[in-house]
Amino acid sequence: MKKETIALHNGNEIDPYTGAASIPIYQASTYHQFSLEHPNQFDYARSGNPTREALENAIAKLEGGCRGFAFASGMAAISTTFLLFSHNDHLIVSKDVYGGTYRLLTQVLTRLGIEVTFVDTTDLQAVEAAIRPNTKGIYIETPSNPLLKVSNLSLLAELAKAYQLLTIVDNTFLTPYYQQPLKLGIDVVVHSATKFIGGHSDVVAGLVVVKEDEIAEKISFLQNSFGAILGVQDSWLILRGLKTLPVRMKNSSKSAKVIADWLEQHPAVQRVYYTGLESHEGHKLQAEQASGHGAVLSFDVGSEEKAKQILNRVRLPLVAVSLGAVESILSYPAMMSHASMPREVRLQYGISDGLLRLSVGLEDVEDLIADLEQALSVKSLLVTSEGRR
Ligand SMILES: *Cc1c(COP(=O)(O)O)cnc(C)c1O
């Protein structure tokens, strides 16, 4: 079956007790035990809840994994996954990993004795060279943020197997609709469901999906032990978001390609980063390992002044941190996601003062282009800001 169908018919869309067409919000923290000899499936809601379980089963089906887990945020999902590792273990992590993940690794996990090396995971030799006797895992984000660098998941999985390392992929940007890392040999997938999976800028949530039972048992134990579970109301919202994930991804990605093509020929734009463009270094690999290019693109307008002009003048996109919503979101990495990075390091990474990141939503693409056009136009520099607020 195709993912459009799986998103709607995966065995978790109808309440097994009443036949309700939407899984009810089981707002209960504990469950009456009808028989002490034959305990219920559910005993306490941190350990399990039917609403959360429906979501966990649905995401497992979509990712092609054996089991899914829902957490209070993407960072809760990622933190719990890192609890698979112990004192003196060493990890290899993608260099341009999400800022929150970087902070967790460098300010929390290192304090607990977990060692980390940040490596450009698009460079397989560099990854292999970073492996030490105590290396236990490789954590990858592809495509990366905000330059959308593509790492080769099959080859990384193969390399990891040769050294008996666990592989974890943050699949937030492409979602299972476009990329299924478990099918490429990766062991664990993590998500910020706050982004495309939830899709409506109204809930913070995280998901983990694993390929095999042995790791599933460990994550299940950690989820219950650490306790950073997703609440039932939010589980229900994410379940609802999942149903329209394919149609949202398809529509937004189609618009993203049109906008990327338009930006690429715009005289005020120096460079566009989108894996759907042939000019992107990861274009070919991305086309091989994923079925689409997603809805996030970045573009360089040359200077901080020009970037700020555009941020002040756009009327349709939200100017915000975050991505993956029904409405387009324009963000400024230098002052938002990468603000804590020293400027020289940021520039060295290629994240310039004129770089903007656009997460394309469901607005009409011609309206979006018209808005970007007026925001980019040189003339508008002379006009006083007439932003929305
Ligand atoms: C937002 C994000 C996270 C963190 O998720 P939260 O839901 O904000 O905790 C992790 N990885 C990526 C790629 C993200 O975009």
The ligand as an SDF file (V2000), in Angstrom:
LIG
                    3D

 15 15  0  0  0  0  0  0  0  0999 V2000
   12.5490   21.1030   16.1750 C   0  0  0  0  0  0  0  0  0  0  0  0
   13.5340   20.0270   15.9590 C   0  0  0  0  0  0  0  0  0  0  0  0
   13.9540   19.1780   17.0080 C   0  0  0  0  0  0  0  0  0  0  0  0
   13.4640   19.3580   18.4390 C   0  0  0  0  0  0  0  0  0  0  0  0
   12.0930   19.0960   18.5630 O   0  0  0  0  0  0  0  0  0  0  0  0
   11.1470   19.8050   19.6530 P   0  0  0  0  0  0  0  0  0  0  0  0
    9.8240   19.2190   19.3390 O   0  0  0  0  0  0  0  0  0  0  0  0
   11.2370   21.2790   19.4430 O   0  0  0  0  0  0  0  0  0  0  0  0
   11.6620   19.4050   20.9990 O   0  0  0  0  0  0  0  0  0  0  0  0
   14.8380   18.1690   16.7040 C   0  0  0  0  0  0  0  0  0  0  0  0
   15.3310   18.0000   15.4530 N   0  0  0  0  0  0  0  0  0  0  0  0
   14.9670   18.7960   14.4350 C   0  0  0  0  0  0  0  0  0  0  0  0
   15.5350   18.5570   13.0870 C   0  0  0  0  0  0  0  0  0  0  0  0
   14.0680   19.8370   14.6450 C   0  0  0  0  0  0  0  0  0  0  0  0
   13.7310   20.6350   13.6280 O   0  0  0  0  0  0  0  0  0  0  0  0
  1  2  1  0
  2  3  1  0
  2 14  2  0
  3  4  1  0
  3 10  2  0
  4  5  1  0
  5  6  1  0
  6  7  2  0
  6  8  1  0
  6  9  1  0
 10 11  1  0
 11 12  2  0
 12 13  1  0
 12 14  1  0
 14 15  1  0
M  END
$$$$
